[in-house]
Amino acid sequence: MTQFIDTLVGIFQSSGFARFGEPGGYLYAIMICVGCFLLYLAIVKEFEPLILLPMAFGMILANLPGSGIIHMQYFVGDGLEHPMWVEILNNGGLADMLYMGVKLGIYPPLIFLGIGTMTDFAPLDLQPQEPAAGRCRSVRYLWYLHGRSSAGCYRHCGLHPEAVRCNRHHRRCRRPHRHLRYLPSGT
């Protein structure tokens, strides 16, 4: 029985869970709990899952004690002038390469560009609750019309005699023209 207990103690001491008892080890447990809470919010409550799910998963992986998933000795000092980039690419793991993207500032613009392109303005267009929202809508439509008028198609489309020319242009370019309000619905 003592050999069995010694084996269990040896397994526990060689695992990362033994590091929770070291000084400052409780911080790992706190961050893992925060990561689990963010996972709960993202999956169960569906609160911003595009942002919270990868962030929570990364928090849990990075705070596993003793996992050796990231090597911070490569990233000490200024990240842009650090001579270890080749060594990170050769010897580092996936987390090191991901952290290199964070250190270089590549991921935040990609994340917010991706989320920004998925933004749906339809509810805002239907019932703007604030005057600022209505102004933003107007600016967006003016920008759209300005881009089309500089392309040469919608320059005079507000006038009915010019609608035929614009209709021909849309047929020639095989573009849909159902959004033009002055055309009959059957054309």
Buried (B, 14 or more C-beta within 10 A) or exposed (E): EEEEEEEEEEEEEEEBBBBBEEEEBEEBBEBBEBBEEBBEBBEEEEEEBEBBBEBBBBBBBBBBBBEEBBBEEBBEEEBEEBEBBEEBEEEBEEBBEBBBEEBEEEBEEEBEEEEEEEEEEEEBEEEBEEEEBEEBBEEEEEEEEEEEBEEEBBBBBEEEEBBEEBBEBBEEEEEEBEEBEEBEEEE
